[in-house]
Every structure is written in C-alpha cells, then in structure tokens.
Amino acid sequence: MPSAPHLRAGIDIGGTFTDLLLVDDASGAFWTGKTLTTPDDPARAVASGLGELLARAGVNAAQLRTVVHGTTLVTNALIERKGDRTALVTTRGFRDAVEIAREHRYDMYDIFLRRPAPLAPRHLRFEVAERLLADGSVFKPVDPAEVRALAETLLEAGVQAVAVCFLHSYVNPTHERLVGDILRDALPDVRLSLSHAVVGEIREYERASTTLANVYTQRVVEHYLDRIQAELHALSSAPGVPPIVPFSPSGADPPVPSQIGNEPPPPAGARTISGPLSPIGAGPPLLIMLSSGGTASVETARRFPVRLIESGPAAGALAAAHAGRTSGRPNLLSFDMGGTTAKACLIEDGRPSISPELEVDRVYRFKRGSGLPIRAASIDLIEIGAGGGSIARVDRFGLVKVGPDSAGAQPGPACYGQGGMLPTVTDADLLLGYLDPDFFLGGRMSLDRAAAERAVTEHVAQPLGLDVTQAAWTIHQVVNEQMAAAARMHAVERGKDARAFPLFAFGGAGPVHAYRVAAILGVREVLCPFAAGVGSTMGFLAAPLAFDFVRSHYGVLDRLDWAAVDALYAEMEAEGRRMLKEAGVPPEQMTVTRTGDLRLYGQAHQISVSIPAGPLSAQSHAAVSAAFDTAYTALYRRTPPGVAVEAISWRAVVSGPSPELSLRPGGGGAGASNPGADPDPLKGERPAYFPETGFRPTPVYDRYLLAPGARLDGPAIVEERESTVVVGLGAQVEVDAQANLVVTLPATPNQLS
C-alpha cells in the first residue's frame, strides 16, 4: 500500500515569471509550474499558478502541509520608494547621521558623487534630549513630556511610520523602549520600529538605515502577506479540485503536456489525501524565506520585513547548494538567470557564505557604498539586471547595451505578443533558434518570431548596419559577457578563481546562456538540474526554519570579558530555541551556529569568524584567534600581521532540521512512464546559430526522456517545459544519477572540434 502523500509547495515571484513547485515528500513525485507575474497584484499569479498545479495533482490546497514563499517586494519598495511616510526619532545631535553617512567616499575622485536619499527626509527627522554612554549607563534620561509633545508633532505631520534609533541603544535599550511605549499609546495607527529590536549592534548610521527600511516597508509587506494568505485560504475553501486556469494572454489554452511526477488532469471526484489537514477556515501554513537562507513564520516577516530583502535570490543559492551536495560537487558557482535579473553565488563546502550586511538602491550598481546599507544577514551573492526580459539598445557611441531595464511581465518581450515593442534577450534567443516558438512553457504560450525580428531590426540591426542575425548574436553575447564579468568579480572579491568552480545553471534563461558564460569564464563543466526553469523553488523546500541574532560587545581578544560574551550567546540561543519551540520544532532537532565579527586592531572593517560551541572563557582566546587567522588567510591570501585582534559583534543562528528533499524525475507521469510516450528522446532538428558555423541543423532532445547515463554530443538543444539547455560545438553531455545534465566543454570551446 503506497504511503500517504506529504505535500509541500514553493513559490518564487520574479519580475517576469512566478515559479511554482509542488512536491510529494512521501513518493518524491513533483509538479512544476510557471506563469506570468501579475505586477499589480502578485497574489493573483500565485493563486492561478498554484490552483493549476493542485488540479493536476488532483488535490485541494487544504491538503498542503506547508507553503514556502520568497519575494522581492521589500527590495522593490525601497528602490521605487513606495513605502510609508516615515519619520526618524534619534538622539539630539544625530539628526543628520543618516545623511552624512560614512566618512568613506565610495569614489574618491567623483566630485559629483551622489548617495541615495534617506528614507526619512530632513523635515521628518526629530531629536530627543536623551543620552546613553558607550557602556550603556544613562548620562541624560528621557523626558516623557518631551516625547508626548513629539507625538503631537508626528501626528500633525501625517507620519505613517516611525523609526526610533538612539545612540548606544544596542547596549541598553531602556530609552528606546520607553519612547516606543509612549508613541504606541499616542499613535496607535502608526507603525513603529525600535533599532535595538531590528538590529542590536554597533554603528548608528547602519542601524538607523536598517530600522528606517524595516518600518518604511512594513505596511506594504503586511498587506502583501495578507493577500497571499487570503488566496491560499480561498484555494483551501474551494470545494473539490480547483479548475485549471487558462494561461495564454489571448485566452486560448493549448493542450498541456503531462506534468512531471503526475498523471493527466483527473476528473471531478479524484483521489483525496488522508491525514491531518489545515484548520477549517485557514489556508495551509505559510513560511517566508529570509535573506539568510532560513525560513520564518508570517508573524516574524511582518515584524521584520527588512530580513526579506534577498528572499527570492537566497532560495536559488540554497537550491544550488542542495544539488551540489547530492551530486558530490560541494563547490559550485551558482548561476540563476530569470526574466529580469541574473544572480551568481559561490557555494563552498556545500553551503553559500552569509554576509552580515547588504546594500539596496545603489546609485551605481557595481560601486559598493553607493546604496542604503542594511544590517541583516543575507546570502552573499551578486545580482545584475540581465535576464530574458532585459532590453537591448544602441547607445550614443554606437555600442549595444543590454539592461538593467526590463520589459518584465507586462508588456514583456516583443515576442510575447502583449504589446512590447523593444528588443530583449528572449527575442534574440528566439531569432537564434535556441527557443521553439511553439514549445515555450511547454506549448502553453506561443512566441511571435515576426515581432521579435521587427524589434531587433528596428532598434539594433538598422542603427548598426547589421543583419538581424548579427544583431541578435550581439545581444546574446553582450549579456553573456556582462554576466560572466559579474560572476568573475564576485569570485575575485572573495579571493577565489571562478575557473575552479563548475557552473550550476538554472532559471528560465540560465541554461540557454550557461554554455557561453562558462566559456568566457574558462569553466569546463556546467550542470543544469532537472526542472531548471523553476530551480529556485527547490531552495525554498530545502531551507530550514531558522532565526538569526546579533549582539555587540566590543573588546580586544586578550582582554575580553568572555563571561559577558557567553551571556550574550546564552540569551540569543534561548530566544531562538523559544521561537523554534513555538513553531513546533523538537528541542533535540535544534542546532546553533555561532560567529563573531573580528578585525585587526584599529581597522574599520571586520570579517566573520566561526566561534566554537560550549561555554566561553579566557581559555577560548587561543581557539578564536586561530579561527581568525584561518579566515583572514583564506580571504586575503596572506597571513595576518602580528597585531592584536578586536571583536565587534557576536552572532547566532538557531535553526531546525533541513527538510528532506528527494525529487524523483519522471516518476508517475513523464517520459517512458507516460502511456503512449515515444521512448526516443530525439524530437527532431531545427536551425540554430553558432558563431563557429552560422546556422546549422541542430538536434533537439526531450529532457523528460533522457534517463540517467544518457550521453549526447554538442551541438545540441535539450528542451523541457520551463527552460532550454543550449550546448555548443565539441561539448559532451551526460545525465548523472540525480538527472542533472552535466556538460563538459572542450578544451578550446571557441574552436570547432
């Protein structure tokens, strides 16, 4: 008798497409989906896409055990400045700290240097005559009457959100708590964030910037999560199996190929699932992906939306790490190219590195320091505006530029037939023969080749005096060069050589471009996972429930108060364990990871160092110093000079177990197990462009019929419903035991073999 299904869903809302994955953990069967994002209300795309997957699986949303979701909503709200009217309340004399920022100039020779404007303009920044000293002692107490008068001023100013950030509140939060209590009573409809709760660490500029970002986006995130939960509730409450929602913009819905791990859509009254369901009147439990790679409850996401900034991209890195561990390749270069952006991340020892800070809304995309600093743990990756929807144009110097602006989901690339008139990367890929206009999204959306040709001809080919093929190849290769340059920069900044890391390519457009990106980087091996087009959703379902904490306690290591540090770790661990217990995680399944921010004495910046488990004491000095030396040498390729080491902050991540994710490609519905399926994976041939030969007949393979052990020679095109793998001349392809396509590039990939 088959085991009862255990269904989980992962949902990734991107700028162009919303990706979905439904997994039955009991059998390994899974269903994938991809639908155009609805920018005006992203929850609509979630509802239609998830409803369709549930219909194909023959179940109702009430049978879902968990839904894990990631979003770029917070990033978009900050960049587009679509948050609340926000005020800052700070210590007297520090009103302008968020505008003065750091002493450091990110470009010392730029006399017109600009920074993003603070989220609270100067007329909405207010001071309170309080003061704490660096050790947390009170120099000047808060006057409650002054705060009550300030509340009246905030009300008259029409403020919707308030960030409170006092000097040294990370040591002693008493003043912030008192002011917070008074403002909550006086302004019950105003959102409020206290800096010690959002980010309890040193550096008032970064702390104020992070607290402002948190409260600025809070109302937007609350409304968004309410909409998602309402749609899940509606799906759960719908009687029977939800109907398949038409996808095509024209309203037509072509026949849908059988989904992976699934039989054809069942009739009404199809099978039901036994076992505990969600409470009546509630949707399935919803978890939110954090920037750090853990998941958290909706309540945590509502309180701390700033922790969601890299929510979506983080899932892609986790998916690459999971695939690397299962395939025996713990070191990878994750390459995730979707419709709007491309992301690169180094995976070492089976996990991505975590950074304590990130920037958003950069004035100059590749200039660190030109954006708003956010002190929130996040997976360390680089993101650029290079996706399938990135718009190509010719600049005033006659050079082809691609991105960062994107056609998005509406109107989308010209070939989508939704009114887009500008050429995009997807239009170029279609003209080069890499995409089948009749099999885009498995045939559910037809591409208009004539529209793509008109857009590329008018905006690129004619201005440069090129034919349409030359123009399309130029667009394709320019975006490849951009992505390779970003990946190389990401590796070099971490003291690594990108050539030493196999490229793990996923996302809707990633496998189309991976071969050429790898050739530019000098990488010899490319891995494309099964269901690569929705690859990031696998990261959602492989992420543990986790909470991260930070506390600042400064000191030189050989004179540090280790008892105080030990007490901080005990406090953070206790809080994390309490939160996990409330989420239903057994104590024996909880783990704690500890790191510290350390630096050479007198320096301005620090590096992350592992802190050993167990009680800390003066005897811990040697172990922590050795860990610092190791981390410093790995990063800078030289041993640190013989000077003292000082500690700034201490961090803890308390996490539950990583969910088991074992997908069974082809099980129950795809490939040879489909009744009447053709066992030959060769679908046919079509002309595709390769710069070495021009257009040439190229074999096209059905991804679902390539079993482990299958071998191919390039050039070749391998198609699945949500993505297409393009393999260049002279390459060799093998399907490994995990159903990854492993592409080995020739020693000289730009030469004919």
Long-range contacts (C-beta under 8 A, 24 or more apart in sequence): 2-26, 2-27, 3-27, 4-273, 4-274, 4-275, 5-59, 5-63, 5-273, 6-65, 6-275, 7-57, 7-59, 7-63, 7-64, 7-65, 7-273, 8-64, 8-65, 8-66, 8-67, 8-68, 8-541, 8-659, 9-50, 9-53, 9-64, 9-66, 9-67, 9-68, 9-284, 10-67, 10-68, 10-69, 10-315, 10-537, 10-538, 10-539, 10-540, 10-541, 11-46, 11-49, 11-50, 11-67, 11-68, 11-69, 11-70, 11-537, 11-540, 12-69, 12-70, 12-312, 12-315, 12-534, 12-536, 12-537, 12-540, 13-37, 13-42, 13-45, 13-46, 13-69, 13-70, 13-71, 13-72, 13-73, 13-312, 14-72, 14-312, 14-338, 14-339, 14-340, 14-341, 15-72, 15-338, 15-339, 15-340, 15-341, 15-387, 15-389, 15-406, 15-408, 15-409, 16-338, 16-339, 16-340, 16-387, 16-388, 16-389, 16-406, 16-407, 16-408, 16-409, 16-412, 16-508, 17-338, 17-339, 17-409, 17-508, 18-42, 18-45, 18-46, 18-49, 19-508, 19-533, 19-534, 19-536, 19-537, 19-722, 20-46, 20-49, 20-50, 20-53, 20-534, 20-537, 21-531, 21-534, 21-537, 21-538, 21-540, 21-541, 22-50, 22-53, 22-54, 22-57, 23-541, 23-661, 23-663, 24-57, 24-261, 25-659, 25-660, 25-661, 25-662, 27-261, 27-664, 27-667, 27-668, 28-261, 28-662, 28-663, 28-664, 28-667, 29-260, 29-261, 29-262, 29-664, 29-667, 29-668, 29-669, 30-260, 30-261, 30-531, 30-663, 30-664, 31-56, 31-57, 31-259, 31-260, 31-261, 31-262, 32-259, 32-260, 32-531, 32-533, 32-534, 32-537, 32-721, 32-722, 33-259, 33-534, 34-441, 34-508, 34-533, 34-534, 34-721, 34-722, 35-247, 36-247, 36-249, 36-409, 36-410, 36-412, 37-408, 37-409, 38-409, 39-408, 39-409, 39-410, 41-227, 42-71, 42-73, 42-224, 42-227, 43-224, 43-227, 43-228, 43-230, 43-231, 44-231, 46-228, 46-231, 47-231, 47-234, 47-235, 48-245, 48-247, 50-232, 50-235, 51-235, 51-242, 51-243, 51-244, 51-245, 52-242, 52-244, 52-245, 52-247, 53-259, 54-235, 54-241, 54-242, 55-241, 55-242, 55-243, 55-244, 55-265, 56-244, 56-256, 56-259, 56-262, 56-265, 57-259, 57-262, 58-241, 58-263, 58-265, 58-266, 58-270, 58-271, 59-241, 59-271, 59-272, 59-273, 60-235, 60-236, 60-238, 60-240, 60-241, 60-242, 60-272, 61-232, 61-235, 61-236, 61-238, 61-242, 61-283, 61-284, 62-236, 62-237, 62-277, 62-278, 62-284, 63-272, 63-273, 63-277, 64-236, 64-278, 64-284, 65-284, 65-285, 66-284, 66-285, 66-286, 66-287, 67-232, 67-283, 67-284, 67-285, 67-286, 67-287, 68-286, 68-287, 68-288, 68-289, 68-295, 68-540, 68-541, 68-543, 69-228, 69-286, 69-287, 69-288, 69-289, 69-540, 70-288, 70-289, 70-308, 70-311, 70-312, 70-314, 70-315, 70-536, 70-540, 71-224, 71-288, 71-308, 71-311, 71-312, 72-311, 72-312, 72-313, 73-217, 73-220, 73-221, 73-224, 73-308, 74-213, 74-217, 74-220, 74-221, 74-305, 74-306, 74-308, 74-309, 74-311, 75-309, 75-310, 75-360, 77-216, 77-217, 77-220, 78-119, 78-213, 78-216, 78-217, 78-309, 78-360, 78-361, 78-372, 79-360, 79-361, 81-119, 82-220, 83-119, 83-161, 83-216, 83-217, 83-219, 83-220, 84-160, 84-161, 84-191, 84-215, 84-216, 84-217, 84-218, 84-219, 84-220, 85-124, 85-158, 85-159, 85-160, 85-161, 86-119, 86-120, 86-124, 86-159, 86-160, 86-161, 86-162, 86-163, 86-212, 86-215, 86-216, 87-120, 87-124, 87-125, 87-126, 87-154, 87-157, 87-159, 87-161, 87-162, 87-163, 88-118, 88-120, 88-124, 88-125, 88-126, 88-162, 88-163, 88-164, 88-165, 88-208, 88-212, 89-126, 89-127, 89-128, 89-150, 89-162, 89-163, 89-164, 89-165, 89-179, 89-183, 90-125, 90-126, 90-127, 90-128, 90-164, 90-165, 90-166, 90-167, 90-208, 91-127, 91-128, 91-130, 91-131, 91-166, 91-167, 92-127, 92-128, 92-129, 92-130, 92-131, 93-127, 94-127, 94-167, 94-204, 95-122, 95-125, 95-126, 95-127, 96-122, 96-125, 97-204, 97-205, 97-208, 98-125, 98-205, 98-208, 98-209, 98-212, 100-205, 101-205, 102-205, 102-369, 104-369, 104-604, 105-369, 106-364, 106-367, 106-368, 106-369, 106-370, 107-364, 107-367, 107-370, 114-363, 114-370, 115-363, 115-370, 116-361, 116-362, 116-363, 116-370, 116-371, 116-372, 118-209, 118-212, 119-209, 119-212, 119-213, 119-216, 119-372, 120-163, 120-212, 123-157, 124-157, 124-159, 126-150, 126-153, 126-154, 128-166, 128-179, 130-166, 130-175, 130-179, 131-167, 132-166, 132-167, 132-168, 132-169, 132-171, 132-172, 132-175, 133-168, 134-168, 134-171, 135-171, 136-168, 136-171, 136-172, 137-172, 138-172, 138-174, 138-175, 141-175, 142-175, 142-178, 142-179, 144-178, 144-182, 147-178, 147-179, 147-182, 147-183, 148-182, 148-186, 150-183, 151-182, 151-183, 151-186, 151-187, 152-186, 154-183, 154-187, 154-190, 155-186, 155-187, 159-187, 159-190, 160-190, 160-191, 160-219, 161-190, 161-191, 161-192, 161-193, 161-215, 161-216, 161-218, 161-219, 162-187, 162-190, 162-191, 162-192, 162-193, 162-215, 163-193, 163-195, 163-208, 163-211, 163-212, 163-214, 163-215, 163-216, 164-192, 164-193, 164-194, 164-195, 164-211, 165-195, 165-204, 165-207, 165-208, 165-211, 165-212, 166-195, 167-204, 169-194, 169-195, 169-196, 170-195, 170-196, 170-200, 170-201, 170-202, 170-207, 170-551, 170-552, 171-552, 173-197, 173-200, 191-215, 191-218, 191-219, 193-218, 198-304, 198-306, 199-375, 199-376, 199-550, 200-549, 200-550, 200-551, 200-552, 201-375, 201-550, 201-551, 201-552, 201-648, 201-649, 202-552, 202-554, 202-648, 202-649, 203-375, 205-373, 206-357, 206-373, 206-374, 206-375, 207-375, 209-372, 209-373, 209-374, 209-375, 210-306, 210-373, 210-374, 210-375, 210-376, 213-306, 213-309, 213-360, 213-372, 213-374, 214-304, 214-305, 214-306, 217-305, 217-306, 218-302, 218-305, 220-305, 221-301, 221-302, 221-305, 221-308, 222-302, 225-286, 225-288, 225-298, 225-301, 225-302, 228-286, 229-283, 229-286, 229-298, 230-283, 231-283, 232-283, 232-284, 232-286, 233-281, 233-282, 233-283, 234-283, 235-283, 236-278, 236-282, 236-283, 236-284, 237-281, 240-268, 240-269, 241-266, 241-268, 241-270, 247-441, 247-444, 247-445, 248-444, 248-445, 248-446, 249-416, 249-417, 249-418, 249-445, 250-417, 253-444, 254-443, 254-444, 254-446, 255-443, 256-442, 256-443, 256-444, 257-442, 257-443, 257-721, 258-669, 258-670, 258-674, 259-669, 259-670, 260-530, 260-531, 260-665, 260-666, 260-667, 260-669, 260-670, 260-704, 261-663, 261-664, 261-665, 261-666, 261-667, 261-668, 261-669, 261-670, 262-668, 262-669, 262-670, 263-668, 263-669, 287-545, 289-314, 289-315, 289-539, 289-540, 289-543, 290-314, 290-377, 290-546, 290-548, 291-358, 291-376, 291-377, 291-378, 291-379, 292-354, 292-376, 292-377, 292-378, 292-379, 292-546, 292-548, 292-653, 293-317, 293-318, 293-352, 293-354, 293-379, 293-543, 293-546, 294-543, 294-544, 294-545, 294-546, 294-547, 294-548, 294-653, 294-655, 295-540, 295-543, 295-544, 295-545, 295-546, 296-545, 296-546, 296-547, 297-583, 300-547, 300-579, 306-374, 306-376, 307-376, 307-377, 309-358, 309-360, 309-374, 309-376, 309-378, 310-358, 310-378, 310-379, 310-381, 312-536, 313-341, 313-343, 313-345, 313-379, 313-381, 313-383, 313-536, 314-378, 314-379, 314-381, 314-539, 315-536, 315-537, 315-538, 315-539, 315-540, 315-543, 316-343, 316-345, 316-506, 316-507, 316-535, 316-536, 316-539, 317-343, 317-345, 317-347, 317-352, 317-379, 317-381, 317-539, 318-352, 318-379, 318-538, 318-539, 318-540, 318-542, 318-543, 319-506, 319-529, 319-535, 319-536, 319-537, 319-538, 319-539, 319-542, 320-345, 320-347, 320-352, 320-504, 320-506, 320-535, 320-539, 321-347, 321-350, 321-351, 321-352, 321-539, 321-542, 322-538, 322-539, 322-542, 322-661, 323-504, 323-527, 323-529, 323-538, 323-738, 323-740, 324-350, 324-504, 325-350, 326-738, 327-527, 327-736, 327-737, 327-738, 327-740, 329-502, 329-527, 331-500, 331-501, 331-502, 332-501, 332-502, 332-503, 332-504, 332-527, 333-487, 333-491, 333-498, 333-501, 333-502, 333-503, 333-504, 333-521, 333-523, 334-381, 334-504, 335-483, 335-487, 335-503, 335-504, 335-505, 335-506, 335-507, 335-510, 335-514, 335-517, 336-506, 336-507, 336-510, 336-535, 336-536, 337-386, 337-387, 337-388, 337-483, 337-505, 337-507, 337-508, 337-509, 337-510, 337-512, 337-513, 338-387, 338-388, 338-507, 338-508, 338-509, 338-510, 338-536, 339-387, 339-388, 339-389, 339-406, 339-408, 339-409, 339-426, 339-508, 339-509, 340-385, 340-387, 340-389, 340-390, 340-406, 340-408, 341-383, 341-384, 341-385, 341-386, 341-387, 341-406, 342-383, 342-384, 342-386, 342-387, 342-483, 342-486, 342-507, 342-509, 342-510, 343-381, 343-382, 343-383, 344-381, 344-382, 344-483, 344-486, 344-487, 344-490, 345-379, 345-380, 345-381, 345-382, 345-490, 346-380, 346-490, 346-491, 346-494, 346-496, 346-501, 347-501, 347-504, 352-379, 352-380, 352-381, 353-379, 353-380, 353-494, 354-378, 354-379, 354-380, 354-608, 355-379, 355-380, 355-608, 356-550, 356-597, 356-608, 356-649, 356-651, 365-404, 366-486, 366-489, 375-550, 377-548, 377-550, 377-651, 377-653, 380-494, 381-490, 382-486, 382-487, 382-489, 382-490, 384-482, 384-483, 384-486, 386-425, 386-479, 386-482, 386-483, 386-486, 387-425, 387-509, 388-413, 388-424, 388-425, 388-426, 388-429, 388-508, 388-509, 389-413, 389-424, 389-425, 389-426, 390-424, 390-425, 390-479, 391-422, 391-423, 391-424, 392-422, 392-423, 392-424, 392-425, 392-428, 392-456, 392-459, 392-460, 392-475, 392-478, 393-422, 393-459, 393-460, 394-459, 394-460, 394-463, 394-464, 398-463, 398-464, 400-460, 400-464, 400-474, 400-475, 400-478, 401-478, 402-475, 402-478, 402-479, 402-482, 403-479, 403-482, 413-452, 414-448, 414-451, 414-452, 414-454, 414-455, 415-447, 415-448, 415-449, 415-451, 415-452, 416-445, 416-447, 416-448, 417-446, 417-447, 417-448, 417-451, 420-451, 420-455, 421-455, 422-455, 422-459, 423-452, 423-455, 423-456, 423-458, 423-459, 423-460, 423-475, 424-455, 425-475, 425-476, 425-479, 425-509, 426-452, 426-509, 427-451, 427-452, 427-455, 427-456, 427-472, 427-475, 428-452, 428-456, 428-471, 428-472, 428-473, 428-475, 428-476, 429-472, 429-476, 429-509, 429-512, 431-456, 431-468, 431-469, 431-472, 432-469, 432-472, 432-473, 432-476, 432-688, 432-689, 433-686, 433-687, 433-688, 433-689, 433-695, 433-698, 434-512, 434-688, 434-689, 434-717, 434-724, 434-726, 435-512, 435-724, 436-686, 436-700, 436-719, 436-724, 439-719, 441-721, 441-722, 442-720, 442-721, 442-722, 469-689, 469-695, 472-689, 473-689, 473-691, 476-513, 476-516, 477-516, 479-513, 480-513, 480-516, 480-517, 480-520, 481-520, 483-513, 483-517, 484-517, 484-520, 484-521, 487-517, 487-521, 488-521, 494-635, 495-634, 495-635, 495-636, 495-637, 498-522, 498-523, 499-523, 499-524, 502-526, 502-527, 503-527, 504-529, 505-532, 506-532, 506-533, 506-535, 506-536, 506-723, 507-532, 507-533, 507-535, 507-536, 507-723, 508-533, 508-722, 508-723, 509-723, 510-535, 510-723, 511-718, 511-723, 511-724, 511-725, 511-726, 511-741, 512-723, 512-724, 512-725, 512-726, 513-726, 514-725, 514-726, 514-743, 515-714, 515-726, 515-727, 515-728, 515-731, 515-743, 515-745, 515-749, 516-728, 518-743, 518-745, 518-749, 519-728, 519-745, 519-749, 519-750, 523-745, 524-744, 524-745, 524-747, 525-742, 525-743, 525-744, 525-745, 526-742, 526-743, 526-745, 527-740, 527-741, 527-742, 527-743, 528-718, 528-723, 528-725, 528-740, 528-741, 528-743, 529-738, 529-739, 529-740, 529-741, 530-663, 530-665, 530-703, 530-720, 530-738, 530-739, 530-740, 531-663, 531-665, 531-720, 531-722, 532-720, 532-722, 532-723, 532-725, 533-720, 533-721, 533-722, 533-723, 534-722, 538-661, 538-663, 541-659, 541-661, 542-658, 542-659, 542-661, 543-658, 543-659, 544-655, 544-656, 544-657, 544-658, 544-659, 545-580, 545-583, 545-585, 545-655, 545-656, 546-653, 546-654, 546-655, 546-656, 547-575, 547-576, 547-579, 547-580, 547-653, 547-654, 547-655, 548-651, 548-652, 548-653, 548-654, 549-575, 549-576, 549-651, 549-652, 549-653, 549-654, 550-649, 550-650, 550-651, 550-652, 551-649, 551-650, 552-648, 552-649, 552-650, 553-647, 553-649, 553-650, 554-646, 554-647, 554-648, 555-646, 555-647, 556-601, 556-644, 556-645, 556-646, 556-647, 557-598, 557-621, 557-624, 557-625, 557-644, 557-645, 557-646, 557-647, 558-621, 558-644, 560-621, 560-647, 562-616, 562-617, 562-618, 562-620, 562-621, 563-616, 563-617, 565-616, 565-647, 565-650, 566-615, 566-616, 566-617, 568-650, 569-594, 569-611, 569-616, 569-650, 569-652, 572-650, 572-652, 572-654, 573-652, 573-654, 575-654, 576-652, 576-653, 576-654, 577-654, 579-654, 580-654, 580-655, 580-656, 583-656, 585-656, 585-657, 589-656, 589-657, 590-654, 590-655, 590-656, 591-654, 591-655, 591-656, 591-657, 592-652, 592-653, 592-654, 592-655, 593-652, 593-653, 593-655, 594-650, 594-651, 594-652, 595-650, 595-651, 595-652, 596-624, 596-647, 596-649, 596-650, 596-651, 597-647, 597-648, 597-649, 597-650, 597-651, 598-624, 598-628, 598-645, 598-646, 598-647, 598-648, 599-645, 599-646, 599-648, 600-640, 600-641, 600-643, 600-644, 600-645, 600-646, 601-643, 601-644, 601-645, 601-646, 602-643, 606-648, 606-649, 607-631, 607-632, 607-635, 608-651, 611-650, 665-704, 665-739, 666-704, 666-707, 666-739, 670-704, 671-702, 671-704, 671-705, 671-707, 672-705, 672-707, 677-705, 678-702, 678-705, 679-705, 680-705, 681-705, 681-706, 681-710, 683-719, 686-717, 688-715, 688-717, 688-726, 690-715, 690-728, 690-729, 691-750, 692-729, 692-750, 692-751, 692-752, 693-729, 693-752, 703-741, 706-735, 706-741, 707-735, 708-735, 708-736, 708-737, 708-738, 708-739, 709-734, 709-735, 710-734, 710-735, 711-735, 714-743, 729-753
